[in-house]
Amino acid sequence: MANTPYPESYYAASANTAPPRPALQDDVETDVCVIGAGYTGLSSALFLLENGFRVTVLEAAKVGFGASGRNGGQIVNSYSRDIDVIERSVGPKQAQLLGLMAFEGGRIIRERVAKYNIQCDLKDGGVFAAITAKQMDHLESQKRLWERFGHTQLELLDQRRIREVVACDQYVGGMLDMSGGHIHPLNLVLGEAAAVESLGGTIYEQSPAVRIERGANPVVHTPQGKVRARFIIVAGNAYIGNLVPELAAKSMPCGTQVIATEPLGDELAKRLLPQDYCVEDCNYLLDYYRLSADKRLIFGGGVVYGARDPANIEAIIRPKMLKTFPQLKDVKIDYAWTGNFLLTLSRLPQVGRLGNNIYYSQGCSGHGVTYTHLAGKVLAEALRGQAERFDAFADLPHYPLPGGQLLRTPFAALGAWYYGLRDKLGF
Ligand SMILES: Cc1cc2nc3c(=O)[nH]c(=O)nc-3n(C[C@H](O)[C@H](O)[C@H](O)COP(=O)(O)OP(=O)(O)OC[C@H]3O[C@@H](n4cnc5c(N)ncnc54)[C@H](O)[C@@H]3O)c2cc1C
């Protein structure tokens, strides 16, 4: 049987100890079968268990094998498209519901960390850094927009203030969100898996769902077992392949890459990011970075459309890091890795139900650490018969990516090239 390990990364090298989890080899029965042990799957599992459901989670590889165990670790509020764009596309009533939920994911993470005592180096404070005056104008209107939805832990940073939080000359200003922040992403998801098991949930690793038998009593098949369930939650995101063909046409896996330097030492780390906030810039193809608990710089950026694994990640990301922090020119890179997220045309999540009993949430298109935690709650509410918030997501329109399965990668790359050019020219 396949035994897929974690890809090599700083996170895998510094992961908290986790128990061995068996592959499914029997026929089992449960209330909810969750496919995928990332944040979406485990957040759903936790909310369901807390509400008395029996839950079985199937994971193709290991807990947190996907984006949840490899990401930049940045807790970023709202969605990959902001509430004003949603408002223009779906109208004020639905936008109001979605807007009120846009800051809940970060609160859920903090509640989980506190309730289940998850050791994941949680730090408060995230900065959006503006490279152009136009981006700064946008941050000013974003602050007004977010405040309209009750989100008030925000501070605009002028050029002098942003220098006090990040030692980079590129920025004209920024916005600090104290309810943003950062975590060791793999240790968060491992802690959530332990919490699932502490409530009586079962997680099988190395157990890919290979077929779903639909109908009134659905069955999920793995290579050596079966799960009979009342409900199924599909939470495989960019790693799900074609298990549910209806979902694949309207989304596309994309890769993004991350590097981790050698430990910088307290003094240099404090000079770069004195308050230990995480930072992302405001470009369409954005760079994001933060310090780890042992004072490495974790720096990510770039997108590979179609999710091919690039040959030399360090060669792609190190120049971006040096553009931001030329003072790191002699610093060694200890780790470099890639991971996949799922892009939709609108860059808003794809949420819904197939038949009466198969639920899904996927495709948050970049910013997903907070959204996926919210998604778990919203899916669990829907399974309990309270679907108002679920429907607000499910009613978002989604369209197939132009070019179909064959040409969507070059089409999306062309779109990104255009936006990348706009970033470079400062539009
Ligand atoms: C490199 C990178 C950096 C990122 N940085 C940030 C960031 O800093 N901040 C932020 O907000 N977002 C970030 N994101 C996005 C964020 O990580 C994701 O949106 C989020 O983790 C998605 O969680 P998920 O549970 O939906 O999917 P995943 O974490 O990908 O989990 C899906 C799981 O399902 C499993 N699976 C798939 N198919 C099957 C099957 N058939 N049977 C069983 N199991 C299956 C996979 O093995 C995987 O473990 C980043 C993404 C990447 C790739």
The ligand as an ORCA input file, in Angstrom:
! r2SCAN-3c Opt
* xyz 0 1
  C       2.449     27.303     -0.103
  C       1.140     27.878      0.344
  C       1.142     29.015      1.143
  C      -0.077     29.534      1.601
  N      -0.029     30.559      2.495
  C      -1.184     30.980      3.069
  C      -1.143     31.937      4.107
  O      -0.080     32.353      4.570
  N      -2.344     32.385      4.599
  C      -3.542     31.918      4.126
  O      -4.603     32.378      4.576
  N      -3.600     30.942      3.190
  C      -2.449     30.455      2.676
  N      -2.493     29.438      1.767
  C      -3.795     28.802      1.475
  C      -4.228     27.841      2.613
  O      -3.133     27.106      3.079
  C      -5.310     26.903      2.087
  O      -6.375     27.678      1.596
  C      -5.877     25.953      3.145
  O      -4.863     25.340      3.890
  C      -6.735     24.897      2.467
  O      -7.132     23.956      3.422
  P      -7.989     22.684      2.997
  O      -8.207     21.884      4.208
  O      -9.185     23.140      2.253
  O      -7.064     21.918      1.947
  P      -5.708     21.116      2.179
  O      -4.971     21.624      3.356
  O      -4.989     21.076      0.885
  O      -6.199     19.690      2.601
  C      -6.772     18.767      1.713
  C      -6.416     17.367      2.221
  O      -7.240     16.436      1.528
  C      -6.474     15.305      1.250
  N      -7.127     14.620      0.124
  C      -7.233     15.028     -1.148
  N      -7.911     14.138     -1.885
  C      -8.243     13.131     -1.045
  C      -8.940     11.895     -1.223
  N      -9.415     11.517     -2.403
  N      -9.106     11.100     -0.142
  C      -8.631     11.468      1.095
  N      -7.946     12.618      1.284
  C      -7.760     13.439      0.245
  C      -5.098     15.861      0.919
  O      -4.086     14.876      1.053
  C      -4.974     16.985      1.927
  O      -4.353     16.582      3.135
  C      -1.305     28.930      1.236
  C      -1.304     27.805      0.404
  C      -0.104     27.264     -0.023
  C      -0.115     26.049     -0.884
*
